[in-house]
Structures are given as structure tokens and as C-alpha cells.
């Protein structure tokens, strides 16, 4: 007979099997979010006046139930549950961090740049992450020591990695809905910039991880669940997310609010 403790420990390590299981769960959430996106939806406001839709709520319920089946021993912090409770729970040293629909404003404006996000945090570090892009039928995934990959129906699964900065300069990503253009211009002063691309949600971190861009400076508010999954993918692809003092961004902070940061490739 299998020892239950040993079995639980095995299933909750950041193994390739766990990464695949979380990726399958995110694909389910992708399909659910896309069905709501295509069928019409109501938009409500949370206490902080940010928008919330049926897709946020239903996707979080699906992901939460799936993670509890996969790893009942790991606590879970999810955006809509935190909003409903009005407070941030104690995270501990190891926990799931879930944003069921990052880029709700992009979802509402129907530009397709929204994502489904699940990350596993250990001792302040995102060690496993999966980011789903519902409108593209795509999943980005990565874990510490395992590298990163992207999968979709057209091209299947392929490994991804950050690129060296091209000779023509960096491609910079900027937030479509929450950007600070003045701070961005000041940060980029003196750098050789090939172009600036505006995009929504944690998709930006995945574009750096897949070698399609080089820098994402963020000079406005984000929460940990907004970027943890993308951070894990980017780290597994060879990149990093740093605060403006050059230190690695950490998770499980009081209030779960991030400082301004820089996501970069090689």
C-alpha cells in the first residue's frame, strides 16, 4: 500500500508531471474563458472599481477546484477570493497564486490580450508557472530546472528561451491599459531601442520568454498574482524580474502588492 504522505509529497513537487497537470488545467480554463468571451457577458465593478466578469469568477472556481485535487496540501491565494473577502490571507512559505483572468480590461475591450495565470510560490520565488492565452489556444509553461515551453494546436509543443539583445537594439514592451509613458521615456533615455510594443496582461512576460522582446519596465501598480506565472515562465526561459534596485522580485509580501519592476531577457 502506498504511503499517503509520500504520495502527496511526490505530486506537489515542481516536477514535469505537475507542470503538465497544471497546464492541462489552464487549457480547461482557457476554453471556459473563451466560451464566455464569445457568447457575451456582463461587467461589474469590484470594491476598488476594477472590472470583474463572469469569466473571472468561473475560471477561478475551475482552477481552484483543480488545484485542490492536484495538491490538497498546498494553500491557495486567488484574486477574486481575496477581493470577495476584502483581505489577503496568510500565505506561508509555499502556496499557489492564481489570477483567473489577467487583463480584464482587455477582455472587456475585446482585443484578445488577456491571460489565465497559475503559479507555485516557494520561499518567495515563483518555481512553476503556466500562462494561458485563450484567444490563441496557447499555453506557456515553465518551472525551475525544467526550462520553458509553449504549446498550441497549430505548432504543438516547443521549447522557448530568451534571446540575446539584437544589434539593432532592444524591443521594449509597455502596458496597453496601465502604462506611464513619461516614466518609460525617462527609463529608456540613452538606450538603443529598436521599438516599443504595447500589449496587455502577463502576455508581455511570455513574449520576452519566447525571444520576441527584450525588456518590460513597469512603473505602475501590479499585484503578485498579475505576474507570478509569467515570472516563472520567464525565469525558466533564462530571464529575470527585478525591482528597481536590481534585486529579484519576491512573493508573499504583505498585501501582495509589487514594487515597480523590470522584466528582462538575457
FENJO-V441082 format. One record per backbone hydrogen bond with DSSP energy under -0.5 kcal/mol. NH is the residue of the N-H (numbers start at 1). CO is the residue of the C=O. Records with the same first field share a line. If there is no record, write none. Layout:
NH->CO  CO
This chain:
7->3
8->4
9->5
10->6
11->7
12->8  9
13->9  10
15->13
19->15
20->16
21->17
22->18
23->19
24->20
25->21
26->22
27->23
28->24
29->25
30->26
31->27
32->28
33->29
34->30
35->31
36->32
37->33
38->34
39->35
40->36
44->52
46->50
49->46
52->44
54->42
57->53
58->54
59->55
60->56
61->57
62->58
63->59
64->60
65->61
66->62
67->63
68->64
69->65
70->66
71->67
74->71
75->73  94
77->96
79->98
82->78
83->79
84->80
85->81
86->82
87->82
95->121
96->75
97->119
98->77
99->117
102->115
107->103
108->104
109->105
110->106  107
111->106
112->106
114->112
115->102
116->132
117->99
118->130
119->97
120->128
121->95  119
122->125
123->93
125->122
127->120  125
128->120
129->142
130->118
131->140
132->116
133->138
134->132
136->133
137->133  134
138->133
139->151
140->131
141->149
142->129
143->147
144->127
146->143
147->143
148->160
149->141
150->158
151->139
152->156
153->137
156->152
158->150
160->148
162->237
169->166
170->192
172->170  195
173->215
174->197
176->199
181->179
184->180
185->181
186->182
187->183
188->184
189->185  186
191->188
193->191
194->170  192
195->170
197->172
199->174
203->200
204->201
205->202
206->202
207->203
208->204
209->205
210->206
211->208
212->207
213->207
214->171
215->171
216->263
218->261
219->217
224->256
226->223
227->223  224
228->224
231->227
232->228
233->229
234->230
235->231
236->232
237->233
238->235
239->234
240->264
242->262
243->247
244->260
246->243
249->241
251->124
256->253
257->254
258->222
261->218
262->242
263->216
264->240
265->214
266->163
